[in-house]
Amino acid sequence: MIKVAVDAMGGDYAPAEMVAGAVQAVNANREISVLLVGQEPAVAEELKKHNFPAEQIQIVPATEIIETEEPPVNAIRKKKDSSIVVGMNLVKKKEADAFVSAGSSGAILVGGQVIVGRIKGVERPPLAPLIPTEKGASLLIDCGANVDARASHLVQFARMGSIYMEHVMGVKNPRVAIVNIGAEEEKGNALVKETFPLLKECRDINFIGSIEAREIPHGGADVIVCEAFVGNVILKLYEGVGATLISKVKSGMMVNLRSKIGALLVKPALKETLKSFDSSQYGGAPLLGLNGLVVKTHGNSKAKEVCNSILQCMAFKEQGINDKIRESLTAENQENKE
């Protein structure tokens, strides 16, 4: 059975949605057990509202909460009994296979590296969310962990992203592209120009060149490589435009009687189409390259996204992603020596 520690106190709707998501996950899969980390009275009160296999959910007490506005490094150091620190220590001690949180992004990034620790050879662990596209889903790596990355970091991101897409998402020989302002190799800023030839030389990835932002929603690549500043802007714009378009479509359908009748006719097909562009179906963003699995979900995550984040941990563990990353780094080192 795979054990997933869940930060019951992190996120805008904690602990209610975190607990509800955990319940959905154990009800969906008998091979998962959840350790709900947080303030025991509040978590226990939420659990009373649900039906679930009692042996699959356990409360792990943690009295403190790290707030989003707190300086991450100080919070990790001082709040030893916070739900984030306690949860990550469970992963470090191998008492949990993964940790899922919708809490402070900064604290999760710092805690992941300081407490769980990096795989030997990983320079910078990237945050890698799956984003919906016309052809399914693409991995955006990095989207928030390393705003001042070097070329060697981006090469590692490409390798780790390829491993994740192939073994967790089942994409054979995933197409890897670097975000650029044009398709030509000579275009881009200093970082892109330095990274491009290095990616071309990688024999263990399917590098297809540059990708412009407008091609991302069309599924132009399976692994989209960039440093975190660019990745975070892409992710936030993606979410904002999506929400705005849905809102405009809905309001347009309510203009008059004719549009309302039309809305009733197209509603089933439209609902199914919009469902395919719902990023919550993919769960959270794994922080790749750590000695254990840490998954960051949106701060406004509801039960569905929490549930899917827990379930995605199962595929990560079953496929031995960390072992495959270690193997890739070993191959990279041998390649560099040659």
N, C-alpha and C positions, 0 to 999 in steps of 0.2 A: 504493500500500500504506500502511495506517495503522500508525504506530509507537507502541507502548504501552510505557512504562518501568514496570517492576514492582520494588517494593522486596522483594528476595529475603530480606532479613534481618529484616523486620518481622512481628510476630505470634507467637502461642504455638507454632506448628508450623513456624517458618522454620528453614532454607530449604526443607525437604523438600516441604511442601504448596504453597508459593509456586511452586516449580519445577514440581511436578506440574500445578498449575493452568495455568501458562504453556504447558506441553506440550499439555495438553488443548485449549487455545484455538487454538494454531497447527495442530493436527491437525484441528480442526473448521472452520477458515476459512483459506483460502490467501491472503486479502487482509490478514492481520494479521501484523506482525512484532513480536517482543517483545525489549526490552532488559532483561535481568535485572541489576539493580543490587545489588552486594553484594561480599562477600569472595570473591574469585575461586576459591581452592582448594575451598572448601566448596560453592559453586554448581556448579563443574565436576564435582565428585564426584557430586552429585545428578543432574546431566544425563546422566551415564553410565548411569543406571538406566532411561532412557527412549528410545523411538524417536520421531523427529520430523524434519521437513525442516530440515536444518542451516542453510540460508540464512535461516530465519525466526526464529531465536533467536541472540542475541548477548549476551555477558557484558560489562557495564560495571563495572570495578573500583571499589569503595568500601571503604575499610579500617575505617571506624568504624560503630558502631551507636548510635542514640539509644534509651535504655531508657525504659520507660513512666513510671518514677518521677522522671525528670530534669525540672527546670524547663524548659518548652518554649523560652522566649525565649533563655535561656543556651545551651541545647543547639544551637539553630539557629545562633547566633552563633559558638560555639566549635568545634563538630564539622563543619567545612567538608567533610570527606571522609566524612561519614556517608551511608548509602544514601538517606535521605530528602532531604538537601540536594543530593546529586549528581543524584538522580532529578528533583527539581523544577527544577534548573538546566537539565536536558535539555529540559524543557517551555518554560522561559523563553527558551532559545536557539533554539527551534523545531526541535530535533533529535529531539524526541518530540512526538506529538500529545496524549498523556495520561500521567498518572502514577497508579498504583494501589498502595496500601499498606494493610497490616493493622497497622502500627506505632502509635507514640504518637499518640493523637488530638490532644493539645495541640500537639505539634510539627508535625503535618500542618496544623492550622488556622493556626498562626503562619507556617509556611513558605509556605503557599498565598498568604497576603496579602503577606508580606515579599518572597518570592522571585518567585513567579509574578505577583503583583500583581492588583489589582482592575480590572475594566472601569470606565472613566471614568463616573462617575455612580452607581455601586453603593455604597451606604452601608455595608452589612454583608453579606458573603457567607454564606449559610445552608447548613447541612448537611441534605441532603434524601433520606432513604431511602424506598424503596418498601416498603409493608407489605401483607401479604396480607389480603384481605377476602372476604366472601361473593360479591361481584360481580367479583372480579379483584384489582386492586391499587390502593392510594391512595398519594399522595405526602405524607409528613409533613414539613412545613417550618416551622420549624427544629427540629432535634432535638439540637443540642449545641454550636453555634457562638456563639450570642449570648444569654446568660442575662438580660441587661438591655436588651432591645430597646425601641425607640420605635415609635410608631404608623407613622411613615413607613417604617421598616424592614419592618414587617409587610405594608404595601401593596406594597413591592417584592418581598417573598417570594411574595405571591399572584401577581404578574405573572410572575415567573421560573418559579414552579411550574406555572402554566398553560401556558407555552411548552414546558416539559419534557414534561408529560403529553400535550400535543397532538402534538408532533413526534417525540418518542422513543417514547412508548407508544401513539400512534395514537388517543387519546381525543378525539373531536371536541367542541369547546365544553365543556371540562371544568368540572364543578361545583366552585366554590370556597366553602369554609366556614371560619369562625373558631371555634376551640375555646372553649366557654363552659360555664357551669354551668346554663344553661337556654336555651330556644329564643327567649325574648322579647328584643327589642332592648335594653330598659332594664337587663337583667341583666349581670353581669360585673364584673371589677375595673376600675380606672381605665384601664389600657392597652386592654382590650377595648372599653370604652365610647367611647374616643377613636378607635379604629381602625375600628369598625363603620360609622359614617357615611362615612368616607373610602373604604372598600371599596364601599359602595353607589353612590358617585359614579363609580367606575371603569367606563368604557364598554368597555374592552378585555378585561374578564374576566366570567365568568358567576358572579357572587356570589349564593349562595343563602341567606346568613344564618349563624346560629350552628349549631354541631354539638356535642352532648353526647358525652362519651367513650364511652358505651354504644352509640352509633350508628356509631362508627368501624368495628368489625368487620363490620357489616352493609353497609358500602360506602355510607354516607350522603353522602359527598362524594368527589370525585376528588383534590382538593387540600385538605389540612387545614393551616390556618395557625395558628401559635402561636409564642410566644417559646421559646427553647431549654430553659429549665428545665421548662416544662410538657411540651414535646415529648419530652425525654429521659425524663421520668417515664412518659409514655404508652408509649414504645418499650420501656423496660425491663420495665414491668408486662405488656405485651403478650407479650413473649418468655417471661417467667417463668410466666404463667398457661398459655400454650400448652404449655410443656415439662411443667408439673405435670399438666395434663389428659391428655396423652399417656401419662405415667408411670402415672397412676391407671387409665386404660383398660387398659393392658397388664397391670398387676398384677391387676385385676378379672377378666380373662380367664383367669387362671391359678389361680383359687380352687379349683376341683374338676374332676372329669372332664367333667361336662356343659358347664361354661364353656369348657374346653379344646377340646372338639369344636365348640362354637359359634364359638370363635375361628378355628378352621381354615376354617369355612364363610364367615365374614365377612372374613377377612384380605385377599383381593384388593380388595374394594370399600373397606375401611377404609384400606388402603395408598394407594389412588388419591385418596381424600378428604383424607387427611393431607398428601399430596404437594402439593395445591393451597394448603395453608397453610404451606409451607416457604419462608421468606423468602430462603433462599440462592439460589433460582432467579432472583431479580431482580438479583443482584450486590450491589455496594456502594452507598454514599451519595455522590453527587457534591457537591462544594463549589461551588455555583453562583455565578456573578458574577465569576469570575476570568478573566484573559486567556488561560488555558489550562485544560484539564480535569484536575482532581484528584479521585480517587475514594477514599474511605475504606471499607475493609471491616472486618468484625468482627475483633477481636484473636484469636478462636479459629477463624478461617476455615480451612476445609479446601479441597482442590483444586477442588471443584465451584464454590464461591462465588468463588474467585479467578478461575477460568475465566470465569464469567458476568460478573464485574466487568470483565474485559478485553474481552469481546465487547460489553458495553453501551457501551464507549467508541466503538465503530464507529458505532453509530446516532447518538450525540451529535455526532460529527465530520461524518458524512454529512449530517445535517439542519442543520448550521451553527447550533447552539443559541446560541453566543456572539454571532453576528451578529444573531440574532433578539432577544436580550436588549438589545443596543445599540439596535436599532430601537425596541424598546418604551420604553427610557429616553428616547429622542429624542421620541417621541410624548407621553410623560409630561411632559416639560419644556414642550412646546408647549401641552399642555392646561393646565398651571399658569399659563402666561403669559396665556392667554385668560381 
